[in-house]
Amino acid sequence: MKIAVVVANGKAARKIISEADGIRTGEYILAGEEFIVNSKGESVISYADYAIAMVDEIEKGNHIRQRISVLGK
């Protein structure tokens, strides 16, 4: 499943692109509520890397009651 980033009226609407068959890299970018892209200009993450990021956040507990987002490097 992939969902693209849509730009309308000069504003980017964030839509997460998740790759079920994407490879596990073990690397991700932790972001806040604002839309960001990686060095390739993409906002994409594999299911495996997303799962790693969520477990890391649960274990570390650094963002209690905060909204975060993650994307692949």
PAZA-146014 format. One record per atom (N, C-alpha, C): residue in three letters; x negated, y negated, z; atom name. Coordinates in pm, 1 decimal. Layout:
# PAZA-146014
<site "ALA", <X, Y, Z>, "CA">
...
//
This chain:
# PAZA-146014
<site "MET", <-84.3, 117.5, 0.0>, "N">
<site "MET", <0.0, 0.0, 0.0>, "CA">
<site "MET", <-88.7, -123.6, 0.0>, "C">
<site "LYS", <-58.5, -218.2, -86.6>, "N">
<site "LYS", <-128.6, -345.9, -89.2>, "CA">
<site "LYS", <-26.7, -456.9, -100.0>, "C">
<site "ILE", <-53.0, -563.7, -30.5>, "N">
<site "ILE", <32.7, -682.0, -37.3>, "CA">
<site "ILE", <-59.5, -798.7, -66.6>, "C">
<site "ALA", <-29.5, -874.9, -165.4>, "N">
<site "ALA", <-118.1, -983.1, -209.5>, "CA">
<site "ALA", <-98.0, -1110.5, -129.8>, "C">
<site "VAL", <-197.4, -1196.6, -138.5>, "N">
<site "VAL", <-187.2, -1330.3, -81.7>, "CA">
<site "VAL", <-118.1, -1418.0, -184.8>, "C">
<site "VAL", <-17.2, -1489.2, -143.5>, "N">
<site "VAL", <62.3, -1569.9, -233.8>, "CA">
<site "VAL", <37.7, -1717.7, -203.8>, "C">
<site "VAL", <15.4, -1796.0, -307.4>, "N">
<site "VAL", <-1.7, -1940.1, -290.6>, "CA">
<site "VAL", <117.8, -2009.4, -353.6>, "C">
<site "ALA", <189.5, -2086.2, -273.9>, "N">
<site "ALA", <307.1, -2158.7, -322.7>, "CA">
<site "ALA", <305.5, -2298.8, -264.3>, "C">
<site "ASN", <333.4, -2395.2, -346.3>, "N">
<site "ASN", <335.8, -2535.4, -303.4>, "CA">
<site "ASN", <205.7, -2577.1, -235.7>, "C">
<site "GLY", <94.2, -2524.2, -285.3>, "N">
<site "GLY", <-36.0, -2561.2, -232.6>, "CA">
<site "GLY", <-71.9, -2496.4, -100.7>, "C">
<site "LYS", <12.0, -2409.1, -48.3>, "N">
<site "LYS", <-15.7, -2343.5, 78.7>, "CA">
<site "LYS", <-25.5, -2193.0, 58.2>, "C">
<site "ALA", <-121.3, -2132.9, 125.8>, "N">
<site "ALA", <-137.3, -1987.8, 117.6>, "CA">
<site "ALA", <-50.2, -1922.2, 222.8>, "C">
<site "ALA", <29.8, -1829.6, 180.2>, "N">
<site "ALA", <110.7, -1751.0, 272.3>, "CA">
<site "ALA", <34.0, -1623.5, 301.9>, "C">
<site "ARG", <3.6, -1601.7, 428.4>, "N">
<site "ARG", <-76.7, -1485.6, 464.1>, "CA">
<site "ARG", <5.2, -1357.7, 452.6>, "C">
<site "LYS", <-48.3, -1265.9, 379.6>, "N">
<site "LYS", <9.1, -1132.4, 369.7>, "CA">
<site "LYS", <-107.0, -1035.3, 378.7>, "C">
<site "ILE", <-101.9, -946.9, 472.8>, "N">
<site "ILE", <-212.0, -854.8, 494.8>, "CA">
<site "ILE", <-217.1, -751.3, 383.6>, "C">
<site "ILE", <-334.9, -728.7, 335.2>, "N">
<site "ILE", <-355.9, -623.9, 237.1>, "CA">
<site "ILE", <-420.5, -508.1, 312.6>, "C">
<site "SER", <-350.3, -398.9, 321.9>, "N">
<site "SER", <-402.5, -281.2, 390.2>, "CA">
<site "SER", <-422.5, -171.6, 288.1>, "C">
<site "GLU", <-534.0, -103.1, 300.3>, "N">
<site "GLU", <-564.7, 2.7, 206.3>, "CA">
<site "GLU", <-562.9, 136.6, 278.7>, "C">
<site "ALA", <-460.5, 216.1, 251.2>, "N">
<site "ALA", <-448.5, 347.0, 315.5>, "CA">
<site "ALA", <-564.7, 436.9, 276.8>, "C">
<site "ASP", <-610.3, 425.3, 153.7>, "N">
<site "ASP", <-719.0, 510.7, 107.1>, "CA">
<site "ASP", <-853.7, 440.0, 111.1>, "C">
<site "GLY", <-860.0, 325.4, 177.5>, "N">
<site "GLY", <-984.7, 250.3, 187.8>, "CA">
<site "GLY", <-1085.2, 322.8, 275.4>, "C">
<site "ILE", <-1212.6, 291.6, 254.9>, "N">
<site "ILE", <-1316.3, 359.5, 331.0>, "CA">
<site "ILE", <-1334.2, 297.1, 468.6>, "C">
<site "ARG", <-1382.4, 376.1, 560.8>, "N">
<site "ARG", <-1409.6, 328.4, 696.6>, "CA">
<site "ARG", <-1550.4, 272.5, 699.3>, "C">
<site "THR", <-1562.8, 143.4, 724.7>, "N">
<site "THR", <-1694.4, 80.7, 731.7>, "CA">
<site "THR", <-1737.3, 57.7, 875.4>, "C">
<site "GLY", <-1639.7, 46.7, 966.2>, "N">
<site "GLY", <-1671.1, 18.2, 1105.4>, "CA">
<site "GLY", <-1701.5, -128.6, 1128.8>, "C">
<site "GLU", <-1685.0, -210.5, 1025.9>, "N">
<site "GLU", <-1711.5, -353.5, 1036.4>, "CA">
<site "GLU", <-1586.3, -431.2, 1001.0>, "C">
<site "TYR", <-1563.2, -537.2, 1073.4>, "N">
<site "TYR", <-1446.4, -621.5, 1046.8>, "CA">
<site "TYR", <-1472.7, -761.6, 1098.7>, "C">
<site "ILE", <-1391.9, -854.6, 1053.5>, "N">
<site "ILE", <-1399.5, -993.6, 1099.1>, "CA">
<site "ILE", <-1278.9, -1016.9, 1189.0>, "C">
<site "LEU", <-1303.5, -1067.8, 1307.4>, "N">
<site "LEU", <-1197.0, -1101.0, 1400.4>, "CA">
<site "LEU", <-1161.7, -1248.2, 1380.5>, "C">
<site "ALA", <-1035.4, -1275.8, 1359.3>, "N">
<site "ALA", <-991.1, -1412.9, 1334.2>, "CA">
<site "ALA", <-871.5, -1446.3, 1422.1>, "C">
<site "GLY", <-831.1, -1569.0, 1416.4>, "N">
<site "GLY", <-715.4, -1614.5, 1492.0>, "CA">
<site "GLY", <-591.2, -1616.8, 1405.0>, "C">
<site "GLU", <-510.7, -1719.3, 1423.1>, "N">
<site "GLU", <-384.5, -1729.3, 1349.8>, "CA">
<site "GLU", <-397.5, -1791.2, 1211.7>, "C">
<site "GLU", <-508.6, -1859.5, 1187.2>, "N">
<site "GLU", <-524.2, -1925.6, 1058.5>, "CA">
<site "GLU", <-572.7, -1827.1, 952.7>, "C">
<site "PHE", <-525.2, -1847.9, 831.5>, "N">
<site "PHE", <-561.8, -1761.5, 719.5>, "CA">
<site "PHE", <-708.0, -1779.9, 683.6>, "C">
<site "ILE", <-781.7, -1669.4, 677.3>, "N">
<site "ILE", <-920.8, -1673.4, 631.6>, "CA">
<site "ILE", <-942.9, -1559.6, 533.2>, "C">
<site "VAL", <-1051.7, -1568.9, 461.2>, "N">
<site "VAL", <-1091.0, -1463.9, 368.3>, "CA">
<site "VAL", <-1235.5, -1424.6, 398.7>, "C">
<site "ASN", <-1276.0, -1308.0, 350.0>, "N">
<site "ASN", <-1414.2, -1264.1, 370.1>, "CA">
<site "ASN", <-1505.3, -1327.6, 265.0>, "C">
<site "SER", <-1630.2, -1283.3, 261.5>, "N">
<site "SER", <-1726.7, -1342.9, 168.6>, "CA">
<site "SER", <-1692.8, -1315.6, 21.7>, "C">
<site "LYS", <-1604.8, -1217.7, -1.9>, "N">
<site "LYS", <-1562.7, -1185.5, -138.8>, "CA">
<site "LYS", <-1435.6, -1261.4, -177.1>, "C">
<site "GLY", <-1385.9, -1345.2, -86.2>, "N">
<site "GLY", <-1263.6, -1419.7, -113.6>, "CA">
<site "GLY", <-1137.3, -1336.9, -96.9>, "C">
<site "GLU", <-1146.8, -1228.3, -20.9>, "N">
<site "GLU", <-1033.3, -1138.0, -3.0>, "CA">
<site "GLU", <-986.5, -1136.5, 142.2>, "C">
<site "SER", <-861.7, -1105.0, 161.0>, "N">
<site "SER", <-806.5, -1079.5, 293.3>, "CA">
<site "SER", <-755.6, -935.9, 290.2>, "C">
<site "VAL", <-845.2, -843.6, 318.1>, "N">
<site "VAL", <-815.5, -701.1, 302.5>, "CA">
<site "VAL", <-882.4, -622.1, 414.4>, "C">
<site "ILE", <-821.0, -511.4, 455.5>, "N">
<site "ILE", <-881.5, -422.0, 553.9>, "CA">
<site "ILE", <-825.8, -281.9, 531.8>, "C">
<site "SER", <-910.1, -181.6, 551.6>, "N">
<site "SER", <-864.3, -43.2, 539.4>, "CA">
<site "SER", <-789.2, -5.0, 667.1>, "C">
<site "TYR", <-703.7, 95.2, 657.2>, "N">
<site "TYR", <-632.3, 142.5, 775.7>, "CA">
<site "TYR", <-731.5, 185.9, 882.8>, "C">
<site "ALA", <-838.7, 252.8, 841.6>, "N">
<site "ALA", <-937.4, 302.8, 937.3>, "CA">
<site "ALA", <-1004.5, 188.3, 1012.6>, "C">
<site "ASP", <-1046.5, 83.9, 942.2>, "N">
<site "ASP", <-1110.4, -29.6, 1008.4>, "CA">
<site "ASP", <-1011.7, -107.7, 1094.6>, "C">
<site "TYR", <-886.4, -114.9, 1051.4>, "N">
<site "TYR", <-783.8, -180.9, 1131.7>, "CA">
<site "TYR", <-766.3, -106.2, 1264.2>, "C">
<site "ALA", <-763.2, 25.3, 1257.8>, "N">
<site "ALA", <-748.0, 106.0, 1379.5>, "CA">
<site "ALA", <-867.0, 84.8, 1473.2>, "C">
<site "ILE", <-987.4, 81.5, 1418.3>, "N">
<site "ILE", <-1106.8, 57.2, 1499.1>, "CA">
<site "ILE", <-1097.5, -78.1, 1568.3>, "C">
<site "ALA", <-1056.7, -180.1, 1494.4>, "N">
<site "ALA", <-1044.5, -314.7, 1550.7>, "CA">
<site "ALA", <-943.2, -318.5, 1664.8>, "C">
<site "MET", <-830.4, -251.0, 1648.5>, "N">
<site "MET", <-727.5, -250.9, 1753.5>, "CA">
<site "MET", <-776.1, -179.7, 1879.0>, "C">
<site "VAL", <-844.8, -67.0, 1861.5>, "N">
<site "VAL", <-898.7, 5.1, 1977.8>, "CA">
<site "VAL", <-1005.3, -78.9, 2046.8>, "C">
<site "ASP", <-1092.3, -143.4, 1969.1>, "N">
<site "ASP", <-1193.8, -231.9, 2027.8>, "CA">
<site "ASP", <-1128.9, -341.3, 2111.9>, "C">
<site "GLU", <-1024.5, -402.1, 2060.1>, "N">
<site "GLU", <-956.6, -510.2, 2133.0>, "CA">
<site "GLU", <-888.0, -459.3, 2259.2>, "C">
<site "ILE", <-830.4, -340.9, 2251.6>, "N">
<site "ILE", <-767.0, -282.4, 2370.3>, "CA">
<site "ILE", <-871.3, -255.4, 2477.4>, "C">
<site "GLU", <-984.1, -198.2, 2437.6>, "N">
<site "GLU", <-1089.2, -164.6, 2533.8>, "CA">
<site "GLU", <-1155.4, -287.8, 2593.4>, "C">
<site "LYS", <-1181.2, -388.3, 2512.2>, "N">
<site "LYS", <-1250.8, -508.8, 2559.5>, "CA">
<site "LYS", <-1157.0, -604.2, 2632.8>, "C">
<site "GLY", <-1034.6, -615.6, 2587.2>, "N">
<site "GLY", <-938.4, -704.6, 2651.2>, "CA">
<site "GLY", <-975.9, -851.6, 2645.9>, "C">
<site "ASN", <-1043.8, -893.7, 2540.9>, "N">
<site "ASN", <-1088.9, -1033.4, 2529.8>, "CA">
<site "ASN", <-981.2, -1130.7, 2483.3>, "C">
<site "HIS", <-871.8, -1081.0, 2433.1>, "N">
<site "HIS", <-771.0, -1170.8, 2375.4>, "CA">
<site "HIS", <-631.8, -1141.4, 2432.6>, "C">
<site "ILE", <-624.7, -1135.7, 2563.0>, "N">
<site "ILE", <-497.5, -1110.0, 2629.8>, "CA">
<site "ILE", <-401.9, -1225.6, 2602.5>, "C">
<site "ARG", <-279.7, -1194.1, 2559.3>, "N">
<site "ARG", <-174.9, -1291.1, 2530.9>, "CA">
<site "ARG", <-215.0, -1392.1, 2422.9>, "C">
<site "GLN", <-297.8, -1346.2, 2329.7>, "N">
<site "GLN", <-339.9, -1429.1, 2217.0>, "CA">
<site "GLN", <-307.6, -1355.1, 2088.2>, "C">
<site "ARG", <-281.8, -1429.7, 1984.2>, "N">
<site "ARG", <-260.7, -1370.9, 1852.1>, "CA">
<site "ARG", <-394.5, -1364.6, 1780.9>, "C">
<site "ILE", <-420.5, -1250.3, 1723.0>, "N">
<site "ILE", <-545.1, -1234.2, 1647.9>, "CA">
<site "ILE", <-514.0, -1167.7, 1514.2>, "C">
<site "SER", <-607.3, -1174.5, 1425.1>, "N">
<site "SER", <-598.4, -1101.6, 1299.2>, "CA">
<site "SER", <-736.5, -1045.0, 1269.0>, "C">
<site "VAL", <-739.8, -942.8, 1186.8>, "N">
<site "VAL", <-866.5, -882.0, 1147.8>, "CA">
<site "VAL", <-867.5, -859.7, 997.6>, "C">
<site "LEU", <-985.5, -864.8, 940.3>, "N">
<site "LEU", <-1000.3, -834.1, 799.2>, "CA">
<site "LEU", <-1134.7, -771.7, 777.0>, "C">
<site "GLY", <-1145.5, -697.6, 670.7>, "N">
<site "GLY", <-1270.5, -628.8, 639.7>, "CA">
<site "GLY", <-1377.7, -724.3, 593.7>, "C">
<site "LYS", <-1501.5, -691.7, 627.8>, "N">
<site "LYS", <-1616.1, -772.4, 583.3>, "CA">
<site "LYS", <-1634.7, -747.6, 438.5>, "C">
//
